């Protein structure tokens, strides 16, 4: 009789037949690191991300490059055309009148102290920007002493200034204007300074400025410039109604003592 042989069972099936169909546990499986971890393979183009697939990934790359180039261009334009604030300087001052009345002492007691002052100054405005022109508007200037205005704000005409240039203006402040009321302390301090022949003044210029560079135009910026200077006046006191009022009449030109300093806020 011919013998029939069955094919050998695979090793995995033999393991399943043992122990009631349960998989056998080998000693190697119990050793640390005996079973190799599963490895998963990933490939580009799979998943549900925003840049899934070759066309979407190319589009994302192009968009990122455009954004990067636009940012670099904006930074370069900002650094090249960024405007600098203008510079102010007072080069000369003429004192036409400086008359103080009603200091509140003696016969003038009870009346407010008033000051009639008139100046003409030469103000040099420089635009340090080499690529941007400057436009000035709503300009007004006045003179202050010890924080109090002693002239009424005088309007100045609009000004157009080329790039990297300087222009000189000579406004007259306080002419044909009514006397300005001042506090008694300010009146007494001014009379003392005039008697010594040196007065500390502050020239204030208000307005707004904008910068133009080819097709680029900035918005209007509020401007507040102030120049502190020491002015020499000749001693010329006169009594005012028997009180302590004083006046000083200086020549057209009054010397500037020291180096006047100017600051500007925008």
C-alpha positions in Angstrom: 0.0 0.0 0.0 1.4 3.4 -0.9 2.0 5.7 1.9 0.6 9.2 1.7 2.6 11.9 3.5 1.1 15.2 4.4 3.2 18.3 3.8 4.9 19.7 6.9 3.1 22.4 8.8 4.5 25.8 8.9 6.3 26.9 12.0 3.7 29.5 12.8 0.8 27.0 12.4 2.6 24.6 14.7 2.9 27.2 17.3 -0.8 28.0 17.0 -1.8 24.3 17.4 0.2 24.1 20.7 -1.4 25.2 23.9 -4.9 25.0 22.7 -4.4 27.3 19.7 -2.6 30.0 21.6 0.7 31.3 20.3 3.7 30.0 21.9 6.0 32.3 23.8 9.7 31.9 23.0 12.5 32.7 25.4 13.8 35.3 23.0 10.6 37.2 23.3 11.1 37.5 27.1 14.6 39.1 26.7 14.9 42.8 26.8 15.1 44.0 23.2 14.4 40.5 21.9 11.4 41.6 19.8 12.2 44.1 17.1 10.0 47.2 17.1 7.7 47.8 14.2 8.9 50.2 11.6 6.5 52.5 9.8 7.5 54.0 6.5 6.3 57.5 5.5 6.6 59.1 2.1 6.1 62.7 0.9 2.7 63.4 -0.5 0.7 61.4 2.0 -1.5 62.8 4.8 -4.1 65.5 4.9 -1.7 68.5 5.5 -2.0 71.9 3.7 0.9 71.1 1.5 0.0 67.5 0.6 0.8 66.4 -2.9 3.4 67.7 -5.3 1.3 70.6 -6.8 0.2 71.9 -3.4 3.8 71.6 -2.0 5.1 73.6 -5.0 2.5 76.3 -4.5 3.3 76.5 -0.8 7.0 76.9 -1.6 6.3 79.7 -4.1 4.1 81.6 -1.6 6.8 81.4 1.1 9.4 82.7 -1.3 7.2 85.6 -2.4 6.5 86.5 1.2 10.2 86.3 2.1 11.1 88.5 -0.9 8.4 91.0 0.0 9.6 91.3 3.6 13.2 91.8 2.5 12.2 94.5 0.0 10.1 96.3 2.6 13.0 96.2 5.1 15.5 97.6 2.5 13.1 100.4 1.5 12.5 101.3 5.1 16.2 101.5 5.9 17.0 103.4 2.7 14.1 105.9 2.8 13.6 106.2 6.5 13.4 109.9 7.2 15.4 111.6 9.9 13.9 114.5 11.9 15.0 118.0 10.7 17.5 120.1 12.6 17.0 123.6 13.9 19.5 126.3 14.8 19.2 129.9 15.8 22.1 132.0 14.4 21.1 135.6 15.3 18.6 137.5 17.4 17.5 141.1 17.2 15.7 142.6 20.3 13.6 145.6 19.2 11.7 146.1 22.5 11.6 144.6 25.9 9.4 146.8 28.1 7.9 145.6 31.4 5.1 147.5 33.1 2.8 146.9 36.1 4.9 144.5 38.2 2.5 144.7 41.1 4.8 146.6 43.4 4.4 150.2 44.6 2.0 152.3 42.6 1.3 149.6 40.2 0.0 147.2 42.9 -3.2 145.4 42.0 -2.6 145.5 38.2 -1.3 142.5 36.3 2.3 142.6 35.0 2.5 143.0 31.2 5.4 142.6 28.9 5.8 144.2 25.5 8.5 142.3 23.7 9.5 142.2 20.0 12.2 140.0 18.5 13.5 139.0 15.1 15.6 135.9 14.9 17.3 134.0 12.1 16.3 130.4 12.2 18.1 127.8 10.1 16.2 124.6 9.3 18.2 121.7 7.8 16.8 118.6 6.2 19.4 115.9 6.7 17.6 113.3 4.5 19.6 112.7 1.3 16.6 111.1 -0.5 13.6 112.8 0.9 12.2 116.3 0.6 10.4 117.9 3.5 7.1 119.8 3.6 6.3 122.1 6.5 2.8 123.3 7.3 0.9 125.2 10.1 4.2 126.7 11.4 4.0 129.1 14.3 6.8 130.5 16.5 6.9 132.4 19.8 9.4 133.3 22.5 9.2 132.1 26.1 10.9 133.1 29.3 11.0 130.9 32.4 8.3 128.7 30.8 5.9 131.6 30.1 5.3 132.9 26.5 6.3 136.6 26.3 5.2 136.9 22.6 2.0 135.8 20.9 2.5 132.9 18.5 3.3 134.3 15.1 2.2 132.2 12.0 4.8 131.4 9.4 4.2 130.5 5.8 4.4 126.9 4.6 7.9 125.7 3.6 9.1 123.2 1.0 12.6 122.0 1.4 14.7 119.8 -0.9 16.6 116.8 0.2 19.9 117.4 2.1 19.5 121.2 2.2 19.2 124.0 4.6 17.0 127.1 4.5 17.1 130.2 6.7 13.9 132.1 7.8 13.7 135.3 9.8 10.3 135.7 11.5 9.5 138.7 13.5 7.9 137.8 16.8 5.8 140.2 19.0 5.6 143.1 16.6 2.4 145.1 16.6 1.0 142.7 19.2 -0.6 143.7 22.5 1.5 143.3 25.7 1.4 139.8 27.1 0.5 139.3 30.8 3.1 137.5 32.9 3.2 136.4 36.5 4.7 138.6 39.2 7.6 136.2 39.8 8.4 136.1 36.1 8.3 139.9 35.9 10.6 140.3 38.8 13.1 137.7 37.4 13.1 139.3 34.0 13.7 142.8 35.5 16.7 141.3 37.4 18.1 139.6 34.3 17.7 142.7 32.2 19.6 144.7 34.8 22.5 142.2 34.5 22.3 142.4 30.7 21.8 138.6 30.1 18.4 137.1 29.4 17.7 133.3 28.9 15.1 132.8 26.3 13.5 129.9 24.6 12.3 130.0 20.9 9.5 127.5 20.2 8.4 126.5 16.7 5.2 124.4 16.3 3.8 122.8 13.1 3.8 119.6 11.2 6.1 118.0 8.6 5.9 115.3 6.1 8.6 113.7 3.9 8.3 112.9 0.1 10.7 110.6 -1.7 9.6 109.9 -5.3 6.4 108.0 -5.1 6.7 107.5 -1.4 4.9 110.0 0.9 4.8 109.8 4.7 1.9 111.0 6.8 1.9 114.4 8.6 4.0 114.4 11.8 3.4 116.9 14.6 6.6 118.9 15.3 7.7 120.7 18.4 11.0 122.4 18.2 12.6 124.4 21.0 15.9 126.4 21.1 17.4 127.6 24.3 19.7 130.6 24.1 21.3 133.3 26.2 20.9 136.8 24.8 23.0 139.8 25.8 21.0 143.0 26.3 22.3 146.4 27.2 21.4 147.8 30.6 18.7 150.4 30.2 16.3 150.5 33.1 13.5 153.0 33.5 11.0 153.4 36.3 7.4 152.6 35.5 5.0 154.7 37.5 7.2 154.8 40.5 7.2 151.0 40.7 9.7 148.4 40.0 9.0 148.1 36.3 12.0 148.1 34.0 12.7 148.1 30.3 15.6 147.5 28.1 16.1 148.9 24.6 18.7 146.9 22.8 20.1 147.6 19.4 18.9 145.6 16.3 21.5 142.9 17.0 21.8 141.2 20.4 24.8 138.9 20.9 24.2 135.2 21.5 26.2 134.0 24.4 27.4 130.4 24.5 26.2 127.8 22.0 22.4 127.8 21.5 21.0 124.3 21.6 17.9 123.1 19.8 15.8 120.0 20.3 12.9 118.7 18.3 10.1 116.2 19.0 8.0 114.5 16.4 
